[in-house]
Amino acid sequence: MSVLAEVTGSLGSIGYGLAAIGPGIGVGIIFGQGVQAIARQPEAYGLIRQNMLLGFVLTEALALIGLVAPFMFGQ
């Protein structure tokens, strides 16, 4: 196998790793701030949890797009 083929094959893995860093940090911030908000206002638990889960879902969608996009546009 040539060196170029090996480098090209591993670029996809590196690209997805970089694409997953942003959503990973975002999910950490979402849940960290959500726990902090619940600690400050326990009576608003239901609303905070709903917004926290909505933010989680939208942030994870970015990671899934980062996983699927190279397969769609790679060829």
Residue frames relative to the residue before (quaternion, step in Angstrom):
aa qw qx qy qz dx dy dz
M 1.0000 0.0000 0.0000 0.0000 0.00 0.00 0.00
S 0.4258 -0.7108 0.4903 0.2703 3.55 -0.91 0.81
V 0.6369 -0.5392 0.3935 0.3857 3.54 -1.24 0.45
L 0.6305 0.5468 -0.3369 0.4359 3.59 1.00 -0.79
A 0.6534 0.5040 -0.3152 0.4687 3.59 0.97 -0.80
E 0.6488 0.5091 -0.3228 0.4644 3.59 1.00 -0.74
V 0.6587 0.4967 -0.3064 0.4749 3.58 0.97 -0.84
T 0.6560 0.5112 -0.3132 0.4585 3.59 0.93 -0.85
G 0.6530 0.5200 -0.3153 0.4515 3.58 0.99 -0.76
S 0.7242 0.4221 -0.2608 0.4789 3.57 0.97 -0.72
L 0.5113 0.6400 -0.4332 0.3758 3.62 1.18 -0.17
G 0.6123 0.5495 -0.3508 0.4473 3.59 1.08 -0.65
S 0.6589 0.4974 -0.3036 0.4757 3.56 0.98 -0.82
I 0.6513 0.4976 -0.3128 0.4800 3.56 0.98 -0.81
G 0.6436 0.5338 -0.3194 0.4459 3.58 0.98 -0.82
Y 0.6779 0.4631 -0.3068 0.4814 3.57 0.91 -0.82
G 0.6065 0.5484 -0.3575 0.4512 3.58 1.04 -0.66
L 0.6701 0.4754 -0.2939 0.4885 3.56 0.97 -0.82
A 0.6536 0.5106 -0.3173 0.4598 3.59 1.04 -0.73
A 0.6786 0.4898 -0.2944 0.4615 3.61 1.13 -0.52
I 0.5230 0.6460 -0.4205 0.3637 3.60 1.19 -0.32
G 0.6699 0.5232 -0.3049 0.4296 3.59 0.85 -0.95
P 0.7002 0.4372 -0.2860 0.4866 3.62 0.75 -0.92
G 0.6113 0.5527 -0.3579 0.4390 3.61 1.06 -0.63
I 0.6585 0.4783 -0.2985 0.4985 3.55 0.98 -0.85
G 0.6474 0.5388 -0.3165 0.4363 3.58 0.98 -0.85
V 0.6532 0.5020 -0.3145 0.4715 3.59 0.95 -0.84
G 0.6349 0.5283 -0.3288 0.4578 3.58 1.00 -0.76
I 0.6607 0.4920 -0.3040 0.4786 3.57 0.96 -0.84
I 0.6416 0.5380 -0.3308 0.4353 3.59 0.92 -0.89
F 0.7324 0.4178 -0.2560 0.4728 3.58 0.73 -0.99
G 0.6142 0.5477 -0.3516 0.4463 3.59 1.05 -0.65
Q 0.6973 0.4449 -0.2686 0.4937 3.56 0.90 -0.90
G 0.6107 0.5534 -0.3504 0.4451 3.59 1.09 -0.62
V 0.6558 0.4923 -0.3043 0.4847 3.57 0.95 -0.87
Q 0.6449 0.5162 -0.3176 0.4656 3.56 1.01 -0.80
A 0.6577 0.5024 -0.3109 0.4674 3.60 0.98 -0.80
I 0.6467 0.5026 -0.3216 0.4750 3.60 1.00 -0.77
A 0.6340 0.5224 -0.3355 0.4612 3.59 1.04 -0.70
R 0.6837 0.4749 -0.2894 0.4725 3.59 1.05 -0.70
Q 0.8029 0.0900 -0.0195 0.5889 3.59 1.00 -0.84
P 0.1573 -0.8321 0.5251 0.0842 3.61 0.20 1.22
E 0.6194 0.5652 -0.3547 0.4137 3.61 1.09 -0.57
A 0.6877 0.4531 -0.2799 0.4935 3.62 1.19 -0.38
Y 0.2193 0.8320 -0.4883 0.1455 3.58 1.25 0.41
G 0.6822 0.5154 -0.3036 0.4206 3.59 0.79 -0.99
L 0.6937 0.4679 -0.2748 0.4736 3.57 0.86 -0.95
I 0.6465 0.5113 -0.3219 0.4659 3.58 0.97 -0.82
R 0.6592 0.5138 -0.3144 0.4502 3.57 0.94 -0.87
Q 0.6346 0.5278 -0.3329 0.4559 3.59 0.98 -0.81
N 0.6906 0.4692 -0.2817 0.4728 3.57 0.86 -0.94
M 0.6216 0.5412 -0.3360 0.4559 3.56 1.08 -0.73
L 0.6867 0.4715 -0.2889 0.4720 3.61 0.89 -0.86
L 0.6162 0.5308 -0.3450 0.4685 3.59 1.07 -0.68
G 0.6536 0.5018 -0.3055 0.4770 3.58 0.96 -0.83
F 0.6278 0.5376 -0.3273 0.4579 3.57 1.04 -0.79
V 0.6734 0.5010 -0.2988 0.4541 3.58 0.87 -0.96
L 0.6819 0.4797 -0.2982 0.4646 3.59 0.88 -0.88
T 0.6513 0.5048 -0.3169 0.4697 3.58 1.04 -0.71
E 0.6614 0.4932 -0.3103 0.4723 3.60 0.97 -0.77
A 0.5589 0.5882 -0.3953 0.4307 3.59 1.15 -0.49
L 0.6147 0.5454 -0.3479 0.4513 3.59 1.07 -0.67
A 0.6476 0.5087 -0.3204 0.4681 3.57 0.99 -0.79
L 0.6604 0.4968 -0.3134 0.4679 3.59 0.98 -0.77
I 0.6193 0.5168 -0.3427 0.4817 3.58 1.06 -0.69
G 0.6435 0.5212 -0.3147 0.4639 3.57 1.02 -0.78
L 0.6514 0.5002 -0.3130 0.4770 3.58 1.14 -0.57
V 0.7373 0.4407 -0.2292 0.4578 3.58 0.91 -0.93
A 0.5984 0.6250 -0.3628 0.3460 3.61 0.98 -0.80
P 0.6658 0.4870 -0.3504 0.4436 3.68 0.80 -0.72
F 0.6403 0.5126 -0.3372 0.4621 3.60 1.06 -0.61
M 0.6735 0.4976 -0.2985 0.4579 3.58 1.04 -0.75
F 0.8077 0.2900 -0.1268 0.4974 3.57 0.85 -0.96
G 0.4670 0.7222 -0.4129 0.2997 3.57 1.27 -0.02
Q 0.7209 0.4371 -0.2548 0.4736 3.59 1.00 -0.70
